[in-house]
Structure formats: C-alpha cells, structure tokens
Amino acid sequence: MRQHPLRLALALALAGAVTVPAADAQQAKPTPIRQPDAPAASSTSAAKVASQADDTVDLDDIRNFTRVYHIVQQAYVEKLDNKTIMKAAIGGMLQNLDPHSEYLDKEGLAELDEDTTGQYGGLGIEVLQVDGTLKIVSPIDDTPASRGGIKAGDTILKVDGTVVDSQNIDDAFKKLRGDPGSKVTLTILHEKSDKPIDVPLVRERIAVTSVKLRQLDPGYVYIRISQFQEDTSTDLDTKLAAWIAKNGAPKGAVLDLRSNPGGLLTTAVGVADTFLDAGTIVTTKGRLQDANLRFDAHPGDLLKGAPMIILADNGTASAAEIVSGALKDNHRALIMGRRTFGKGVVQTVLPLDADHAVKITTARYYTPNGTSIQAEGIKPDIALADLSVTKSETAPQLIGSEADLPNHLVNEKASADEKGAADDDGKLATQDYALSQALNVLKGLALGRAATHTP
C-alpha cells in the first residue's frame, strides 16, 4: 500500500512541526526530548540526511539502476525524456518506503499549500491508494462528496466510466480535482456492499471551515472539527470563548472527530491544549535529533474541567488521533464510537529547491502513555456500531401514559419546554444516533460531577 503522490497531502499525513509556522502563544510548545539546542528541522537539508548514512551503496546496485534507466530510455513503448524518467525513479523510491512519503514537484507543493489553508477546487475527499484502487479515508463536511453520500471506507472503482487500476491511478486521482462547476461521476463501492453505485458530482471551490459549534441542549456544546488546518486551533479558541460568553460555562462538550483525516501536527497540539491544564500531549521519536520532540500542555482549559466525549470512527486519523490520544491518556475525555484509523507517523517536508521537495516519514508519534497507535488505532472507551435510528411504522398506542387518559389532571409544574426537549431528543437520535448516545453519556457525567461539587 502506498499513498498517491498527488493526494491531499496534509489532510491525512501529518506534516511535522518543522514545515509549519511556529505555534502561537496559546499552543503548547515542543520540548526536545534530547539535544534541546538542536536547530529547527526546517533548516535540515536532504544533503544532511544523506550524509548521515552509515553504509555505502553497492556498486552492483548502481550498475543495475543504470541498466534499468537505459532500458527504459531505449525500449519503453513511448519515448520519455530524461526528466520524466528521473522523476519516476525518485517517486518510486519514496512511494515504496511507506504510504505517506512522496516527492513533491511544483504542482504537489501548490496542493500542499491548498490543503493546509483548506481551499482548492475539487470534491472534498481524502483518498489513499490501496492495491491499485482509491480508498476513501474520509469526506470533508459540507462538500460535494459528503452531500453525495460518500463515506469513509468506500472504494472508487471508476472515474467517469474509466476503471481505476494501478496503470491509471495518477490520471484517476487528478480527475478528483478540477475547476469549480465541472462535473464528474464516481462509481463507488460502499464498505459493506457488493453493489457499486454511480455518484454524479459537481466540483466546487472547497473552502473548508474546520471548526463549527452549536448547542445540543442548554449547557451542552457540540464542537465539530473536520480537519486540522493552519487556523483551526485559533478558530476553536475564538468560537468556543464566544459561545461561553453567550451561554455561560458549559456543563459538558462533545468533540466530534469522526471522518477527520488529520492535518498539521502543531495545530493538533494547540487543539488538545485548549482542553488541558497540564500534562504531555504527544511525543515524537525518530533517527534525526530534530525529530525527537515532546509537546506539553499549559494551564488554561477553556471548559474548566467540564466532562467531554470524543466521537471517533475509522476515518479519525493522524492529527485527530493525536488529540484523541492526548485527551484520553490525560483522563480528560471518553472516546465513543469505533476504532480510529491508526496513522502514528510524522512526515517532514525537506526542500530540494524552490519548486521541489521531499515529504518523508521521519518519526513515530506516541500518546502521553507512551503508546504507538501505528496500524492499530485507538480503541474507544465505549464502542458504538455504525447504526441509525428510524421512526417506528407501527401504530402508536392509544393509551401509553396517564396523560393519554380522557379528563386527566394536568401537572401544574409541567412546562412546554420539557415536552419540547423530549421531542428534540428523539429528533437527534434519528438524525445522528452516535451523537445522541454521546449526549446521554455526557449528561450522566455532568450529573456525577455536579454531585461531587455539591457542598
């Protein structure tokens, strides 16, 4: 399995802190595990990495590479120029290391910038190449893909009627992006289905607002983070502070990280720090001195210790798993849902020149308990199946309570608000079963907290 070289780079793969601006004052700062005076990794060049090799290249390997190069030059069915062949050679070397390392040309760097800012023309999906197919990691909220019913775990079988295979994977991926207003039809196989369906979509200018808040019930706030962009942490702090100023201190919060494919490491650290007063958020360990970092939280939990539930699923990946692991290991939140994706490695972008760079895996990351989630994911504290709730089609009982009896006495303390709240609970369950269950658990935690704080 390898990652497509032109995929939405930072949406799934973590960009190391070395490739983004320094975290602002409200974000936790990295503490080197060793070599605290090591220079920032952004100054590390590809040449420096190469110079650290402790073995030499076998001459026979060099001869074989040269022979293959000449064979491609002379015998390939179509004539290729030397730049094309060399680019393919470099790309193949990186792609065979792991699913996330890749060679970035000018176009790839431009897409990298688009992903970190959350603006590009396309469908709003994160994809990974698996055995010659394009697998959906997650659709982004409020995009053509999510509105079209595409889900995490789906497989793209065809793009505009052309079968996706290992021979045309590059062209298939490029078709996912394009000018806003242009049309494309994807043939999709849902994760637990054996019947492909055609999904016609219209590309849009994707401008992802990564943080959304709303009130679930009086005192309970719902926080949705769809991916980790440059401004996500700052946006979260601003919106949550505004919500608290308007509604008062929350009784509890649901942090929804379902189908969140990740993003920037420093942004994930900043988001976790928003809900922590102290403790380790994440550590990274690699072969380079600059890759060994520890990120610690600072005082300033905006929720003041109010209970939290994190909603996660198999599309919760990368930076989203860092936040989940940090809040879980620091006993700050419970995780509900399904096991997360399991991407526990960090990528660093090493520039080659103004138009080319190498994005390469340089470290593994570990949750505060020292756990690596690579290829394992994070197991939820409360498992939830991927279920939905529908209204019963059976006829309602004529008499289901005292209130249904003719001439019953009205409770003098009953209010319309209570009945409305019950109706809202049923509506939430039919709209989002997992969220309704999270709210129920959150209310229980809030009642327990209130009891322990009663004088």
ABEGO torsion letter per residue (X at the ends): XBBBAABBAAAABBBBAAABBBBBAABBBBBBABGAABBBAAABBAAAAAAABABBBBAAAAAAAAAAAAAAAAABABBBBAAAAAAAAAAAAAAAABAABBBBBAAAAAAAAAAAAGBBBEAGBBBBBBGGBBBBABBBBGBAAAAAGBBBGBBBABBGGBBBBAAAAAAAAAAABEBBGBBBBBBBBBAABABBBBBBBBBBBBBBBABBBBBABBGBBBBBBABBBAAAAAAAAAAAAAAAAAAEBBABBBBBABGBAEEBAAAAAAAAAAABABEBABBBBBABAAABBBBBBBBGBAAGGBBBBBBBBAABBEAAAAAAAAAAAAGABBBBEBBBAGBABBBBBBBABAABBBBBBABBBBBAAGBBABGAEBBBABBBBBBBBBBBABBBBABABAAABBGBBBBAABBAAAAAAAAAAAAAAAABAAAAAAAAAAAAAAAAAAAAABX
